[in-house]
Amino acid sequence: MPSFATRFVTSIVSERPGLQRVVLDSGRRAYVLTEVVGPVAAGDEVVVNTTAVDLDLGTGGYDVVHWNLARRSWSGSHGGHILKLRYTSVQADVGAAEEGADYRPPASLDGLPVVVCGLHSQVAAVAVAFKHARPARRLVYVMTDQAALPLALSDLVAGLRGAGLLDATVTAGHAFGGDHEAVNTPSALEVAVAVARADAVVVAAGPGSAGTGTRHGFGALDAAAVIDAAARAGACPVMALRWSGADPRPRHRGLSQHTVAALDLAARPAVLAVPRGREVPEVPRHRSIVVDVPDVAALLASRSVTVTTMGRSPAEDPLFFEYAGAAGIAAAGALEPSPRDGSVPV
């Protein structure tokens, strides 16, 4: 059950569209989803949800501002008819791209490369490798609702957008805050093409992954449904293999059992990209290809993008970033070359 407390905001640490980070008079940190509850100011009395921090869960050590007692009312209406966070006290009328009078979904995704990730951190390696190979092509991130729901919470996406590695974002299901909103993930793939003009798509949950240690009790299993939806729509699904040489947990050392379980569950085949010279996994029904992967760590550093996976940097777990980067290269290779691609070979 949730836990709440009443505190005062002592200072604003940082702000960006959709998000404030603040310090409370208790000394604890909190974040404010300004599209949901409006902004706060130093001195405001606020109600905060303390549940995740009290349980020592993965919110980065932040409480969540539930309401600002300094105001009696607030409206952040977007004018749409689609609610997200439905039937909760913070349901919001975000609207959806599919509601637009001029919206026309594509009849087919027609070979669109769709990279499917099990972890949010893989998006960085996919994006930097893809843009290295196809710098002029548009890469759109579809964020599912299997982890964090507010896109504004992702420092990684903010960094990738600032570095020019993601061209647009679509938030699917109950995830919200993207450049475009979609009712579900299959429709989000269509929105990415019809509205965000994607040449390729990378799909992943937001930050914070849920897992129980059981065969199917984890959020990344949603990758199976994304693979199937992409394939049925005529896209080319590429699974970003979660591979680690540093994870202390046996189920995530080498090829993660989460990736294996998702691939086992998928009814349609996906492309599995493997860095040249690295181990090629044997996964029934799916097609492995070997690709040349650039130095992902150096490319991220050159764009001033900082990313870790389970607290480990690219230097500490290079295989994780190499295998994810391979998926970005595979997606780039699935595109027909055009004069605007530049001279980088794929």
ZADO-1210 file (C-alpha; in nm, 4 decimals, padded with zeros to 6 digits):
<atoms>
<atom x="00.0000" y="00.0000" z="00.0000" code="MET" pos="1"/>
<atom x="00.1238" y="00.3556" z="-00.0630" code="PRO" pos="2"/>
<atom x="00.2814" y="00.5762" z="00.2014" code="SER" pos="3"/>
<atom x="00.2476" y="00.9545" z="00.2018" code="PHE" pos="4"/>
<atom x="00.4031" y="01.2404" z="00.3985" code="ALA" pos="5"/>
<atom x="00.3639" y="01.6191" z="00.4038" code="THR" pos="6"/>
<atom x="00.6862" y="01.8165" z="00.3539" code="ARG" pos="7"/>
<atom x="00.8105" y="02.1597" z="00.2476" code="PHE" pos="8"/>
<atom x="01.0172" y="02.2226" z="-00.0640" code="VAL" pos="9"/>
<atom x="01.3457" y="02.3843" z="00.0386" code="THR" pos="10"/>
<atom x="01.5086" y="02.4183" z="-00.3039" code="SER" pos="11"/>
<atom x="01.4714" y="02.3403" z="-00.6730" code="ILE" pos="12"/>
<atom x="01.7681" y="02.1350" z="-00.7911" code="VAL" pos="13"/>
<atom x="01.6899" y="02.1094" z="-01.1627" code="SER" pos="14"/>
<atom x="01.4092" y="02.1612" z="-01.4126" code="GLU" pos="15"/>
<atom x="01.3279" y="02.0481" z="-01.7654" code="ARG" pos="16"/>
<atom x="00.9987" y="02.0113" z="-01.9528" code="PRO" pos="17"/>
<atom x="00.7751" y="01.7794" z="-01.7540" code="GLY" pos="18"/>
<atom x="01.0080" y="01.7368" z="-01.4552" code="LEU" pos="19"/>
<atom x="01.1423" y="01.9191" z="-01.1513" code="GLN" pos="20"/>
<atom x="01.3848" y="01.7726" z="-00.8986" code="ARG" pos="21"/>
<atom x="01.3654" y="01.9248" z="-00.5514" code="VAL" pos="22"/>
<atom x="01.4996" y="01.8924" z="-00.1971" code="VAL" pos="23"/>
<atom x="01.2542" y="01.8633" z="00.0919" code="LEU" pos="24"/>
<atom x="01.2828" y="01.9887" z="00.4484" code="ASP" pos="25"/>
<atom x="01.3334" y="01.6252" z="00.5565" code="SER" pos="26"/>
<atom x="01.6580" y="01.6248" z="00.3605" code="GLY" pos="27"/>
<atom x="01.5148" y="01.3747" z="00.1131" code="ARG" pos="28"/>
<atom x="01.4935" y="01.4375" z="-00.2585" code="ARG" pos="29"/>
<atom x="01.1761" y="01.4308" z="-00.4650" code="ALA" pos="30"/>
<atom x="01.0719" y="01.4777" z="-00.8238" code="TYR" pos="31"/>
<atom x="00.7670" y="01.6589" z="-00.9582" code="VAL" pos="32"/>
<atom x="00.5867" y="01.5473" z="-01.2733" code="LEU" pos="33"/>
<atom x="00.4758" y="01.8938" z="-01.3727" code="THR" pos="34"/>
<atom x="00.2430" y="01.7738" z="-01.6498" code="GLU" pos="35"/>
<atom x="00.0486" y="01.5789" z="-01.3871" code="VAL" pos="36"/>
<atom x="00.0463" y="01.7998" z="-01.0732" code="VAL" pos="37"/>
<atom x="00.1888" y="02.1314" z="-01.1941" code="GLY" pos="38"/>
<atom x="00.5155" y="02.2960" z="-01.0851" code="PRO" pos="39"/>
<atom x="00.6270" y="02.3741" z="-00.7301" code="VAL" pos="40"/>
<atom x="00.8383" y="02.6517" z="-00.5798" code="ALA" pos="41"/>
<atom x="01.0686" y="02.6740" z="-00.2804" code="ALA" pos="42"/>
<atom x="00.8574" y="02.7118" z="00.0321" code="GLY" pos="43"/>
<atom x="00.5574" y="02.5208" z="-00.1039" code="ASP" pos="44"/>
<atom x="00.4042" y="02.2558" z="00.1203" code="GLU" pos="45"/>
<atom x="00.3609" y="01.9321" z="-00.0716" code="VAL" pos="46"/>
<atom x="00.2273" y="01.5816" z="-00.0236" code="VAL" pos="47"/>
<atom x="00.4851" y="01.3225" z="-00.1303" code="VAL" pos="48"/>
<atom x="00.4553" y="00.9524" z="-00.1999" code="ASN" pos="49"/>
<atom x="00.7420" y="00.7945" z="-00.0071" code="THR" pos="50"/>
<atom x="00.6662" y="00.4291" z="-00.0819" code="THR" pos="51"/>
<atom x="00.9516" y="00.3361" z="-00.3162" code="ALA" pos="52"/>
<atom x="01.2238" y="00.5041" z="-00.1120" code="VAL" pos="53"/>
<atom x="01.0849" y="00.3550" z="00.2094" code="ASP" pos="54"/>
<atom x="01.1124" y="00.0114" z="00.0447" code="LEU" pos="55"/>
<atom x="01.4573" y="00.0880" z="-00.1005" code="ASP" pos="56"/>
<atom x="01.3323" y="00.0313" z="-00.4564" code="LEU" pos="57"/>
<atom x="01.4806" y="00.1623" z="-00.7774" code="GLY" pos="58"/>
<atom x="01.3541" y="00.5194" z="-00.8053" code="THR" pos="59"/>
<atom x="01.7011" y="00.6676" z="-00.7728" code="GLY" pos="60"/>
<atom x="01.6300" y="00.7656" z="-00.4141" code="GLY" pos="61"/>
<atom x="01.3504" y="01.0112" z="-00.4943" code="TYR" pos="62"/>
<atom x="01.0108" y="01.0564" z="-00.3361" code="ASP" pos="63"/>
<atom x="00.7310" y="01.1655" z="-00.5729" code="VAL" pos="64"/>
<atom x="00.5322" y="01.4855" z="-00.5253" code="VAL" pos="65"/>
<atom x="00.1650" y="01.3871" z="-00.5279" code="HIS" pos="66"/>
<atom x="00.0100" y="01.7320" z="-00.4760" code="TRP" pos="67"/>
<atom x="00.1119" y="02.0900" z="-00.4038" code="ASN" pos="68"/>
<atom x="-00.0829" y="02.2227" z="-00.1037" code="LEU" pos="69"/>
<atom x="00.0108" y="02.5791" z="-00.2011" code="ALA" pos="70"/>
<atom x="-00.2679" y="02.5747" z="-00.4604" code="ARG" pos="71"/>
<atom x="-00.6335" y="02.4762" z="-00.4453" code="ARG" pos="72"/>
<atom x="-00.6647" y="02.3757" z="-00.8110" code="SER" pos="73"/>
<atom x="-00.4600" y="02.3249" z="-01.1267" code="TRP" pos="74"/>
<atom x="-00.5368" y="02.2324" z="-01.4864" code="SER" pos="75"/>
<atom x="-00.2944" y="02.0992" z="-01.7423" code="GLY" pos="76"/>
<atom x="-00.5465" y="01.9924" z="-02.0038" code="SER" pos="77"/>
<atom x="-00.4136" y="01.8844" z="-02.3426" code="HIS" pos="78"/>
<atom x="-00.7572" y="01.8862" z="-02.4998" code="GLY" pos="79"/>
<atom x="-00.7640" y="01.5209" z="-02.5993" code="GLY" pos="80"/>
<atom x="-01.0123" y="01.2481" z="-02.5183" code="HIS" pos="81"/>
<atom x="-00.7670" y="00.9684" z="-02.4392" code="ILE" pos="82"/>
<atom x="-00.6829" y="00.9363" z="-02.0707" code="LEU" pos="83"/>
<atom x="-00.3651" y="00.7807" z="-01.9395" code="LYS" pos="84"/>
<atom x="-00.3224" y="00.6587" z="-01.5828" code="LEU" pos="85"/>
<atom x="-00.6930" y="00.5872" z="-01.6142" code="ARG" pos="86"/>
<atom x="-00.9107" y="00.5453" z="-01.3075" code="TYR" pos="87"/>
<atom x="-00.6450" y="00.6837" z="-01.0744" code="THR" pos="88"/>
<atom x="-00.6510" y="01.0203" z="-00.8982" code="SER" pos="89"/>
<atom x="-00.3930" y="01.1529" z="-01.1456" code="VAL" pos="90"/>
<atom x="-00.5590" y="01.0422" z="-01.4724" code="GLN" pos="91"/>
<atom x="-00.4673" y="01.2915" z="-01.7438" code="ALA" pos="92"/>
<atom x="-00.6195" y="01.3818" z="-02.0791" code="ASP" pos="93"/>
<atom x="-00.3021" y="01.3507" z="-02.2826" code="VAL" pos="94"/>
<atom x="-00.4847" y="01.2949" z="-02.6075" code="GLY" pos="95"/>
<atom x="-00.3367" y="01.0613" z="-02.8676" code="ALA" pos="96"/>
<atom x="-00.1960" y="01.0919" z="-03.2166" code="ALA" pos="97"/>
<atom x="-00.4577" y="00.8473" z="-03.3380" code="GLU" pos="98"/>
<atom x="-00.7302" y="01.1030" z="-03.2514" code="GLU" pos="99"/>
<atom x="-00.6068" y="01.3555" z="-03.5043" code="GLY" pos="100"/>
<atom x="-00.8481" y="01.4337" z="-03.7847" code="ALA" pos="101"/>
<atom x="-00.5672" y="01.4035" z="-04.0401" code="ASP" pos="102"/>
<atom x="-00.4094" y="01.0917" z="-03.8924" code="TYR" pos="103"/>
<atom x="-00.3699" y="00.8096" z="-04.1445" code="ARG" pos="104"/>
<atom x="-00.1897" y="00.4961" z="-04.0238" code="PRO" pos="105"/>
<atom x="00.0251" y="00.3216" z="-04.2827" code="PRO" pos="106"/>
<atom x="-00.1209" y="00.0123" z="-04.4459" code="ALA" pos="107"/>
<atom x="00.2060" y="-00.1702" z="-04.3762" code="SER" pos="108"/>
<atom x="00.5294" y="-00.0936" z="-04.1947" code="LEU" pos="109"/>
<atom x="00.6974" y="-00.2186" z="-04.5118" code="ASP" pos="110"/>
<atom x="01.0317" y="-00.3452" z="-04.3804" code="GLY" pos="111"/>
<atom x="01.0723" y="-00.0749" z="-04.1138" code="LEU" pos="112"/>
<atom x="01.3637" y="-00.1744" z="-03.8862" code="PRO" pos="113"/>
<atom x="01.2279" y="-00.2065" z="-03.5310" code="VAL" pos="114"/>
<atom x="01.4896" y="-00.2694" z="-03.2626" code="VAL" pos="115"/>
<atom x="01.3376" y="-00.4294" z="-02.9528" code="VAL" pos="116"/>
<atom x="01.5212" y="-00.3766" z="-02.6237" code="CYS" pos="117"/>
<atom x="01.4766" y="-00.5462" z="-02.2893" code="GLY" pos="118"/>
<atom x="01.6381" y="-00.2669" z="-02.0898" code="LEU" pos="119"/>
<atom x="01.6157" y="00.1117" z="-02.1155" code="HIS" pos="120"/>
<atom x="01.9948" y="00.1482" z="-02.1110" code="SER" pos="121"/>
<atom x="02.0264" y="-00.0471" z="-02.4375" code="GLN" pos="122"/>
<atom x="01.8597" y="00.2415" z="-02.6218" code="VAL" pos="123"/>
<atom x="02.1767" y="00.4519" z="-02.5968" code="ALA" pos="124"/>
<atom x="02.3984" y="00.1938" z="-02.7649" code="ALA" pos="125"/>
<atom x="02.1377" y="00.1212" z="-03.0321" code="VAL" pos="126"/>
<atom x="02.0941" y="00.4905" z="-03.1084" code="ALA" pos="127"/>
<atom x="02.4608" y="00.5885" z="-03.1220" code="VAL" pos="128"/>
<atom x="02.5500" y="00.2918" z="-03.3458" code="ALA" pos="129"/>
<atom x="02.2538" y="00.3541" z="-03.5749" code="PHE" pos="130"/>
<atom x="02.3330" y="00.7240" z="-03.6125" code="LYS" pos="131"/>
<atom x="02.7006" y="00.6455" z="-03.6723" code="HIS" pos="132"/>
<atom x="02.5969" y="00.4318" z="-03.9686" code="ALA" pos="133"/>
<atom x="02.3005" y="00.6372" z="-04.0925" code="ARG" pos="134"/>
<atom x="02.3439" y="00.9905" z="-03.9531" code="PRO" pos="135"/>
<atom x="02.0759" y="01.1471" z="-04.1736" code="ALA" pos="136"/>
<atom x="01.8027" y="00.8892" z="-04.1053" code="ARG" pos="137"/>
<atom x="01.5325" y="00.9489" z="-03.8456" code="ARG" pos="138"/>
<atom x="01.5359" y="00.7214" z="-03.5398" code="LEU" pos="139"/>
<atom x="01.2242" y="00.7313" z="-03.3215" code="VAL" pos="140"/>
<atom x="01.2012" y="00.5918" z="-02.9691" code="TYR" pos="141"/>
<atom x="00.8787" y="00.4172" z="-02.8673" code="VAL" pos="142"/>
<atom x="00.8555" y="00.3907" z="-02.4891" code="MET" pos="143"/>
<atom x="00.6286" y="00.1166" z="-02.3581" code="THR" pos="144"/>
<atom x="00.4514" y="00.1147" z="-02.0227" code="ASP" pos="145"/>
<atom x="00.6365" y="-00.1800" z="-01.8677" code="GLN" pos="146"/>
<atom x="00.8551" y="00.0326" z="-01.6360" code="ALA" pos="147"/>
<atom x="00.8558" y="00.4074" z="-01.5600" code="ALA" pos="148"/>
<atom x="00.5479" y="00.5721" z="-01.7093" code="LEU" pos="149"/>
<atom x="00.6641" y="00.9379" z="-01.7399" code="PRO" pos="150"/>
<atom x="00.9125" y="00.9857" z="-02.0235" code="LEU" pos="151"/>
<atom x="01.0226" y="01.3107" z="-01.8590" code="ALA" pos="152"/>
<atom x="01.1881" y="01.1011" z="-01.5884" code="LEU" pos="153"/>
<atom x="01.4469" y="00.9608" z="-01.8296" code="SER" pos="154"/>
<atom x="01.7783" y="01.1448" z="-01.8075" code="ASP" pos="155"/>
<atom x="01.9003" y="00.9114" z="-02.0805" code="LEU" pos="156"/>
<atom x="01.6360" y="01.0136" z="-02.3330" code="VAL" pos="157"/>
<atom x="01.6953" y="01.3808" z="-02.2517" code="ALA" pos="158"/>
<atom x="02.0665" y="01.3275" z="-02.3180" code="GLY" pos="159"/>
<atom x="02.0075" y="01.1356" z="-02.6410" code="LEU" pos="160"/>
<atom x="01.7704" y="01.4023" z="-02.7702" code="ARG" pos="161"/>
<atom x="02.0200" y="01.6743" z="-02.6825" code="GLY" pos="162"/>
<atom x="02.2944" y="01.4844" z="-02.8651" code="ALA" pos="163"/>
<atom x="02.0810" y="01.4412" z="-03.1765" code="GLY" pos="164"/>
<atom x="02.0692" y="01.0624" z="-03.1442" code="LEU" pos="165"/>
<atom x="01.6904" y="01.0370" z="-03.1179" code="LEU" pos="166"/>
<atom x="01.4731" y="01.2383" z="-03.3530" code="ASP" pos="167"/>
<atom x="01.1346" y="01.1934" z="-03.1814" code="ALA" pos="168"/>
<atom x="00.9600" y="00.9972" z="-02.9092" code="THR" pos="169"/>
<atom x="00.6255" y="00.8172" z="-02.8863" code="VAL" pos="170"/>
<atom x="00.4827" y="00.7052" z="-02.5516" code="THR" pos="171"/>
<atom x="00.2612" y="00.3976" z="-02.5696" code="ALA" pos="172"/>
<atom x="-00.0106" y="00.2597" z="-02.3444" code="GLY" pos="173"/>
<atom x="-00.0037" y="00.4346" z="-02.0080" code="HIS" pos="174"/>
<atom x="00.3447" y="00.5753" z="-02.0631" code="ALA" pos="175"/>
<atom x="00.3142" y="00.9481" z="-02.1286" code="PHE" pos="176"/>
<atom x="00.5080" y="01.2625" z="-02.2106" code="GLY" pos="177"/>
<atom x="00.6488" y="01.1776" z="-02.5537" code="GLY" pos="178"/>
<atom x="00.6387" y="01.4059" z="-02.8537" code="ASP" pos="179"/>
<atom x="00.3434" y="01.1922" z="-02.9595" code="HIS" pos="180"/>
<atom x="00.1067" y="00.9776" z="-02.7516" code="GLU" pos="181"/>
<atom x="-00.0274" y="00.6395" z="-02.8656" code="ALA" pos="182"/>
<atom x="-00.2927" y="00.4122" z="-02.7233" code="VAL" pos="183"/>
<atom x="-00.0811" y="00.0947" z="-02.7398" code="ASN" pos="184"/>
<atom x="00.2531" y="-00.0285" z="-02.8702" code="THR" pos="185"/>
<atom x="00.1423" y="-00.1710" z="-03.2087" code="PRO" pos="186"/>
<atom x="-00.0308" y="00.1584" z="-03.2825" code="SER" pos="187"/>
<atom x="00.2762" y="00.3477" z="-03.1572" code="ALA" pos="188"/>
<atom x="00.4826" y="00.1849" z="-03.4325" code="LEU" pos="189"/>
<atom x="00.2356" y="00.3217" z="-03.6864" code="GLU" pos="190"/>
<atom x="00.2406" y="00.6657" z="-03.5207" code="VAL" pos="191"/>
<atom x="00.6210" y="00.6622" z="-03.5386" code="ALA" pos="192"/>
<atom x="00.5991" y="00.6283" z="-03.9173" code="VAL" pos="193"/>
<atom x="00.2866" y="00.8312" z="-03.9964" code="ALA" pos="194"/>
<atom x="00.3491" y="01.1242" z="-03.7618" code="VAL" pos="195"/>
<atom x="00.7149" y="01.1160" z="-03.6493" code="ALA" pos="196"/>
<atom x="00.8408" y="01.0123" z="-03.9970" code="ARG" pos="197"/>
<atom x="01.0601" y="00.7328" z="-03.8632" code="ALA" pos="198"/>
<atom x="01.3135" y="00.5574" z="-04.0845" code="ASP" pos="199"/>
<atom x="01.3761" y="00.3180" z="-03.7950" code="ALA" pos="200"/>
<atom x="01.2313" y="00.2639" z="-03.4478" code="VAL" pos="201"/>
<atom x="01.3810" y="00.1536" z="-03.1172" code="VAL" pos="202"/>
<atom x="01.1324" y="00.0158" z="-02.8630" code="VAL" pos="203"/>
<atom x="01.2021" y="-00.0183" z="-02.4918" code="ALA" pos="204"/>
<atom x="01.0429" y="00.0376" z="-02.1552" code="ALA" pos="205"/>
<atom x="01.1407" y="00.3453" z="-01.9595" code="GLY" pos="206"/>
<atom x="01.3917" y="00.3469" z="-01.6734" code="PRO" pos="207"/>
<atom x="01.3396" y="00.1020" z="-01.3910" code="GLY" pos="208"/>
<atom x="01.2731" y="-00.2616" z="-01.4746" code="SER" pos="209"/>
<atom x="01.0535" y="-00.4988" z="-01.2772" code="ALA" pos="210"/>
<atom x="01.1574" y="-00.8574" z="-01.2164" code="GLY" pos="211"/>
<atom x="01.0816" y="-01.1407" z="-00.9782" code="THR" pos="212"/>
<atom x="01.3424" y="-01.4005" z="-01.0673" code="GLY" pos="213"/>
<atom x="01.0755" y="-01.6289" z="-01.2149" code="THR" pos="214"/>
<atom x="01.0626" y="-01.7485" z="-01.5740" code="ARG" pos="215"/>
<atom x="00.8019" y="-01.5016" z="-01.6937" code="HIS" pos="216"/>
<atom x="00.7619" y="-01.2559" z="-01.4054" code="GLY" pos="217"/>
<atom x="00.9505" y="-00.9595" z="-01.5480" code="PHE" pos="218"/>
<atom x="00.8580" y="-00.6537" z="-01.7535" code="GLY" pos="219"/>
<atom x="01.1012" y="-00.7181" z="-02.0386" code="ALA" pos="220"/>
<atom x="00.8965" y="-01.0209" z="-02.1454" code="LEU" pos="221"/>
<atom x="00.6886" y="-00.7624" z="-02.3319" code="ASP" pos="222"/>
<atom x="00.9610" y="-00.7794" z="-02.5983" code="ALA" pos="223"/>
<atom x="00.7947" y="-01.0953" z="-02.7320" code="ALA" pos="224"/>
<atom x="00.4709" y="-00.9093" z="-02.8013" code="ALA" pos="225"/>
<atom x="00.6602" y="-00.6227" z="-02.9662" code="VAL" pos="226"/>
<atom x="00.8479" y="-00.8617" z="-03.1960" code="ILE" pos="227"/>
<atom x="00.5214" y="-01.0246" z="-03.3000" code="ASP" pos="228"/>
<atom x="00.3381" y="-00.6945" z="-03.3503" code="ALA" pos="229"/>
<atom x="00.6221" y="-00.5538" z="-03.5607" code="ALA" pos="230"/>
<atom x="00.6465" y="-00.8655" z="-03.7759" code="ALA" pos="231"/>
<atom x="00.2715" y="-00.8865" z="-03.8335" code="ARG" pos="232"/>
<atom x="00.2707" y="-00.5238" z="-03.9480" code="ALA" pos="233"/>
<atom x="00.5399" y="-00.5937" z="-04.2071" code="GLY" pos="234"/>
<atom x="00.8337" y="-00.4493" z="-04.0114" code="ALA" pos="235"/>
<atom x="01.1745" y="-00.6105" z="-03.9614" code="CYS" pos="236"/>
<atom x="01.2126" y="-00.6825" z="-03.5868" code="PRO" pos="237"/>
<atom x="01.5673" y="-00.6843" z="-03.4484" code="VAL" pos="238"/>
<atom x="01.6145" y="-00.8064" z="-03.0914" code="MET" pos="239"/>
<atom x="01.8854" y="-00.6228" z="-02.8964" code="ALA" pos="240"/>
<atom x="02.0515" y="-00.9099" z="-02.7107" code="LEU" pos="241"/>
<atom x="02.1063" y="-00.8454" z="-02.3418" code="ARG" pos="242"/>
<atom x="02.4560" y="-00.9842" z="-02.2958" code="TRP" pos="243"/>
<atom x="02.6841" y="-00.9231" z="-02.0008" code="SER" pos="244"/>
<atom x="03.0338" y="-01.0270" z="-01.9059" code="GLY" pos="245"/>
<atom x="03.0139" y="-00.8551" z="-01.5682" code="ALA" pos="246"/>
<atom x="02.6722" y="-00.9198" z="-01.4145" code="ASP" pos="247"/>
<atom x="02.7215" y="-01.1243" z="-01.0950" code="PRO" pos="248"/>
<atom x="02.3840" y="-01.2975" z="-01.1370" code="ARG" pos="249"/>
<atom x="02.4131" y="-01.6271" z="-01.3282" code="PRO" pos="250"/>
<atom x="02.0821" y="-01.5716" z="-01.5122" code="ARG" pos="251"/>
<atom x="02.2160" y="-01.2495" z="-01.6642" code="HIS" pos="252"/>
<atom x="02.5762" y="-01.3578" z="-01.7337" code="ARG" pos="253"/>
<atom x="02.6313" y="-01.4126" z="-02.1042" code="GLY" pos="254"/>
<atom x="02.2959" y="-01.4066" z="-02.2824" code="LEU" pos="255"/>
<atom x="02.0350" y="-01.3021" z="-02.0260" code="SER" pos="256"/>
<atom x="01.7617" y="-01.5498" z="-01.9472" code="GLN" pos="257"/>
<atom x="01.5189" y="-01.2589" z="-01.9864" code="HIS" pos="258"/>
<atom x="01.6177" y="-01.2334" z="-02.3534" code="THR" pos="259"/>
<atom x="01.5954" y="-01.6100" z="-02.3966" code="VAL" pos="260"/>
<atom x="01.2462" y="-01.6211" z="-02.2404" code="ALA" pos="261"/>
<atom x="01.1185" y="-01.3385" z="-02.4623" code="ALA" pos="262"/>
<atom x="01.2566" y="-01.5007" z="-02.7773" code="LEU" pos="263"/>
<atom x="01.1081" y="-01.8353" z="-02.6773" code="ASP" pos="264"/>
<atom x="00.7665" y="-01.6729" z="-02.6326" code="LEU" pos="265"/>
<atom x="00.7716" y="-01.4753" z="-02.9577" code="ALA" pos="266"/>
<atom x="00.5709" y="-01.6456" z="-03.2316" code="ALA" pos="267"/>
<atom x="00.7490" y="-01.4586" z="-03.5128" code="ARG" pos="268"/>
<atom x="01.1239" y="-01.4677" z="-03.5879" code="PRO" pos="269"/>
<atom x="01.3520" y="-01.1747" z="-03.5128" code="ALA" pos="270"/>
<atom x="01.6989" y="-01.0814" z="-03.6320" code="VAL" pos="271"/>
<atom x="01.9652" y="-01.1326" z="-03.3642" code="LEU" pos="272"/>
<atom x="02.2670" y="-00.9113" z="-03.4279" code="ALA" pos="273"/>
<atom x="02.6045" y="-01.0258" z="-03.2940" code="VAL" pos="274"/>
<atom x="02.9282" y="-00.8231" z="-03.2911" code="PRO" pos="275"/>
<atom x="03.1946" y="-00.9744" z="-03.5141" code="ARG" pos="276"/>
<atom x="03.4278" y="-01.1953" z="-03.3135" code="GLY" pos="277"/>
<atom x="03.1804" y="-01.2445" z="-03.0278" code="ARG" pos="278"/>
<atom x="02.9817" y="-01.5523" z="-02.9330" code="GLU" pos="279"/>
<atom x="02.6834" y="-01.6308" z="-03.1548" code="VAL" pos="280"/>
<atom x="02.3949" y="-01.7680" z="-02.9474" code="PRO" pos="281"/>
<atom x="02.1878" y="-02.0633" z="-03.0618" code="GLU" pos="282"/>
<atom x="01.8271" y="-01.9504" z="-03.0377" code="VAL" pos="283"/>
<atom x="01.5729" y="-02.1637" z="-03.2260" code="PRO" pos="284"/>
<atom x="01.3533" y="-01.9971" z="-03.4913" code="ARG" pos="285"/>
<atom x="01.5439" y="-01.6681" z="-03.4883" code="HIS" pos="286"/>
<atom x="01.8111" y="-01.5575" z="-03.7360" code="ARG" pos="287"/>
<atom x="02.1550" y="-01.4529" z="-03.6130" code="SER" pos="288"/>
<atom x="02.3698" y="-01.2189" z="-03.8207" code="ILE" pos="289"/>
<atom x="02.7237" y="-01.0984" z="-03.7533" code="VAL" pos="290"/>
<atom x="02.7954" y="-00.7272" z="-03.7936" code="VAL" pos="291"/>
<atom x="03.0898" y="-00.4925" z="-03.7495" code="ASP" pos="292"/>
<atom x="03.0258" y="-00.2749" z="-03.4460" code="VAL" pos="293"/>
<atom x="03.2005" y="00.0599" z="-03.3923" code="PRO" pos="294"/>
<atom x="03.3484" y="00.1567" z="-03.0564" code="ASP" pos="295"/>
<atom x="03.0186" y="00.2271" z="-02.8809" code="VAL" pos="296"/>
<atom x="03.1828" y="00.3618" z="-02.5651" code="ALA" pos="297"/>
<atom x="03.3907" y="00.6108" z="-02.7637" code="ALA" pos="298"/>
<atom x="03.0903" y="00.7202" z="-02.9706" code="LEU" pos="299"/>
<atom x="02.8828" y="00.7828" z="-02.6565" code="LEU" pos="300"/>
<atom x="03.1686" y="00.9763" z="-02.4969" code="ALA" pos="301"/>
<atom x="03.2086" y="01.1878" z="-02.8105" code="SER" pos="302"/>
<atom x="02.8418" y="01.2893" z="-02.7782" code="ARG" pos="303"/>
<atom x="02.8737" y="01.3511" z="-02.4006" code="SER" pos="304"/>
<atom x="02.6136" y="01.0819" z="-02.3319" code="VAL" pos="305"/>
<atom x="02.6538" y="00.9134" z="-01.9936" code="THR" pos="306"/>
<atom x="02.4853" y="00.5778" z="-01.9490" code="VAL" pos="307"/>
<atom x="02.5171" y="00.2829" z="-01.7146" code="THR" pos="308"/>
<atom x="02.3480" y="-00.0541" z="-01.6963" code="THR" pos="309"/>
<atom x="02.2799" y="-00.1870" z="-01.3483" code="MET" pos="310"/>
<atom x="02.5308" y="00.0728" z="-01.2318" code="GLY" pos="311"/>
<atom x="02.8046" y="-00.0438" z="-01.4722" code="ARG" pos="312"/>
<atom x="02.9613" y="00.1847" z="-01.7321" code="SER" pos="313"/>
<atom x="03.0607" y="00.0785" z="-02.0862" code="PRO" pos="314"/>
<atom x="03.4163" y="00.0286" z="-01.9592" code="ALA" pos="315"/>
<atom x="03.2926" y="-00.2030" z="-01.6849" code="GLU" pos="316"/>
<atom x="03.0583" y="-00.4118" z="-01.9028" code="ASP" pos="317"/>
<atom x="03.1653" y="-00.3609" z="-02.2653" code="PRO" pos="318"/>
<atom x="02.9826" y="-00.6683" z="-02.3970" code="LEU" pos="319"/>
<atom x="02.6460" y="-00.5260" z="-02.2905" code="PHE" pos="320"/>
<atom x="02.6998" y="-00.2162" z="-02.5030" code="PHE" pos="321"/>
<atom x="02.8613" y="-00.4034" z="-02.7942" code="GLU" pos="322"/>
<atom x="02.5679" y="-00.6406" z="-02.8385" code="TYR" pos="323"/>
<atom x="02.3150" y="-00.3572" z="-02.8099" code="ALA" pos="324"/>
<atom x="02.5179" y="-00.1545" z="-03.0589" code="GLY" pos="325"/>
<atom x="02.5086" y="-00.4496" z="-03.2971" code="ALA" pos="326"/>
<atom x="02.1295" y="-00.4213" z="-03.3052" code="ALA" pos="327"/>
<atom x="02.1599" y="-00.0556" z="-03.4075" code="GLY" pos="328"/>
<atom x="02.3986" y="-00.1507" z="-03.6890" code="ILE" pos="329"/>
<atom x="02.1628" y="-00.4258" z="-03.8048" code="ALA" pos="330"/>
<atom x="01.8763" y="-00.1762" z="-03.8171" code="ALA" pos="331"/>
<atom x="02.0905" y="00.0650" z="-04.0183" code="ALA" pos="332"/>
<atom x="02.1846" y="-00.2152" z="-04.2574" code="GLY" pos="333"/>
<atom x="01.8183" y="-00.2962" z="-04.3190" code="ALA" pos="334"/>
<atom x="01.7668" y="00.0449" z="-04.4787" code="LEU" pos="335"/>
<atom x="01.8259" y="00.1033" z="-04.8462" code="GLU" pos="336"/>
<atom x="02.1210" y="00.3422" z="-04.8880" code="PRO" pos="337"/>
<atom x="02.0379" y="00.6938" z="-05.0007" code="SER" pos="338"/>
<atom x="02.2521" y="00.9978" z="-05.0887" code="PRO" pos="339"/>
<atom x="02.1668" y="01.1605" z="-04.7539" code="ARG" pos="340"/>
<atom x="02.3209" y="00.8723" z="-04.5577" code="ASP" pos="341"/>
<atom x="02.6772" y="00.9955" z="-04.6060" code="GLY" pos="342"/>
<atom x="02.9705" y="00.7669" z="-04.6687" code="SER" pos="343"/>
<atom x="02.9733" y="00.5490" z="-04.3556" code="VAL" pos="344"/>
<atom x="02.9601" y="00.1828" z="-04.4679" code="PRO" pos="345"/>
<atom x="02.7160" y="-00.0595" z="-04.3026" code="VAL" pos="346"/>
</atoms>
